[in-house]
Amino acid sequence: LAALKEASILRPSDAAVFDVRQRIAGARQESQLSRFQRSAESMVKSENWQGVSNLYKSALAIDASAGFALAGQEKADARLELNRQFDHYLKKPERLYAEEPLANAEQLLSGIGSAPADEPKLARKIATLQQLVADASTPVTVILQSDGETDISIYHIGQLGSFTYQQLELLPGTYTVVGTRYGYRDIHKQLSVQPGKQDTDLFIRCEEPI
């Protein structure tokens, strides 16, 4: 390299000097691309898709036509988006207690099928979401008690009338239970129905005269 530098100073327009410099620059670029490729392959094994994506972007910044980076970038971005979709539900399972998000989660699962054997982290996410979807789709027994004089209704469920005891089957979620009685102030109570928790109890009646 020292000799090349000296030759460049003495003969800056020499074609042979230029050719050698190009060869050295090309070799350095190939070496750097190879390092990026090896590092990316290692990160693929640990499912570090953000790191993989960053490496391929760096490789493409050096050589926009690098085939391994073009193909790898597409897969890495697809896996990043897929994991983001799973994490959307796994970080807040209560999202599944609404009809539309639950349907979207079911569609996500039907589209992915089974996880590749070499992606255990994704496989765990799939199994966890499958269980959460099953739990969110399974009704829970709810027992309501009242005084037989208060009319009871549940938002988005319907009017239940007056009773002292009534058993319902409700999907997991949060419900607003309303009690009304002539001459008394209406009462509102929140009913939290948790998956797998059977015989959830709630007592509601209007007690405050107007």
Secondary structure in CASP SS format (residue, H / E / C, confidence):
PFRMAT SS
TARGET T0000
AUTHOR 0000-0000-0000
METHOD secondary structure of the structure
MODEL  1
L C 1.00
A H 1.00
A H 1.00
L H 1.00
K H 1.00
E H 1.00
A H 1.00
S H 1.00
I H 1.00
L H 1.00
R C 1.00
P C 1.00
S C 1.00
D C 1.00
A H 1.00
A H 1.00
V H 1.00
F H 1.00
D H 1.00
V H 1.00
R H 1.00
Q H 1.00
R H 1.00
I H 1.00
A H 1.00
G H 1.00
A H 1.00
R H 1.00
Q H 1.00
E H 1.00
S H 1.00
Q H 1.00
L H 1.00
S H 1.00
R H 1.00
F H 1.00
Q H 1.00
R H 1.00
S H 1.00
A H 1.00
E H 1.00
S H 1.00
M H 1.00
V H 1.00
K H 1.00
S C 1.00
E C 1.00
N C 1.00
W H 1.00
Q H 1.00
G H 1.00
V H 1.00
S H 1.00
N H 1.00
L H 1.00
Y H 1.00
K H 1.00
S H 1.00
A H 1.00
L H 1.00
A H 1.00
I H 1.00
D C 1.00
A C 1.00
S C 1.00
A C 1.00
G H 1.00
F H 1.00
A H 1.00
L H 1.00
A H 1.00
G H 1.00
Q H 1.00
E H 1.00
K H 1.00
A H 1.00
D H 1.00
A H 1.00
R H 1.00
L H 1.00
E H 1.00
L H 1.00
N H 1.00
R H 1.00
Q H 1.00
F H 1.00
D H 1.00
H H 1.00
Y H 1.00
L H 1.00
K C 1.00
K C 1.00
P H 1.00
E H 1.00
R H 1.00
L H 1.00
Y H 1.00
A C 1.00
E H 1.00
E H 1.00
P H 1.00
L H 1.00
A H 1.00
N H 1.00
A H 1.00
E H 1.00
Q H 1.00
L H 1.00
L H 1.00
S H 1.00
G H 1.00
I H 1.00
G C 1.00
S C 1.00
A C 1.00
P C 1.00
A C 1.00
D C 1.00
E C 1.00
P H 1.00
K H 1.00
L H 1.00
A H 1.00
R H 1.00
K H 1.00
I H 1.00
A H 1.00
T H 1.00
L H 1.00
Q H 1.00
Q H 1.00
L H 1.00
V H 1.00
A H 1.00
D H 1.00
A H 1.00
S C 1.00
T C 1.00
P C 1.00
V E 1.00
T E 1.00
V E 1.00
I E 1.00
L E 1.00
Q E 1.00
S C 1.00
D C 1.00
G C 1.00
E C 1.00
T C 1.00
D E 1.00
I E 1.00
S E 1.00
I E 1.00
Y C 1.00
H C 1.00
I C 1.00
G E 1.00
Q E 1.00
L E 1.00
G E 1.00
S C 1.00
F C 1.00
T C 1.00
Y E 1.00
Q E 1.00
Q E 1.00
L E 1.00
E E 1.00
L E 1.00
L C 1.00
P C 1.00
G E 1.00
T E 1.00
Y E 1.00
T E 1.00
V E 1.00
V E 1.00
G E 1.00
T E 1.00
R C 1.00
Y C 1.00
G C 1.00
Y E 1.00
R C 1.00
D C 1.00
I E 1.00
H E 1.00
K E 1.00
Q E 1.00
L E 1.00
S E 1.00
V E 1.00
Q C 1.00
P C 1.00
G C 1.00
K C 1.00
Q C 1.00
D C 1.00
T E 1.00
D E 1.00
L E 1.00
F E 1.00
I C 1.00
R C 1.00
C C 1.00
E C 1.00
E C 1.00
P E 1.00
I C 1.00
END
